Amino acid sequence: MERYLVVLAGAGFGGLARYVAGVWIMQKYGGRFPLGTFVINVTGSLFIGVLMTLLTERFHPHPYCVCFS
């Protein structure tokens, strides 16, 4: 049950951060192209790639931390 709560917390914070960043980008740059979604997806993919490389090759994190990656 504790693992589910950890995943729930990560999803909640991640979703809120994604929404806030997307709204901020669209307000700042606007336009017809969904730039906020594009920037979030590209940076998120880069972050996940770097995180997974660090977690699998350099560090040995707690099993609950691996749920986020």
Secondary structure, 3 states (H helix, E strand, C coil): CHHHHHHHHHHHHHHHHHHHHHHHHHHHHCCCCCHHHHHHHHHHHHHHHHHHHHHHHCCCCCHHHHCCC
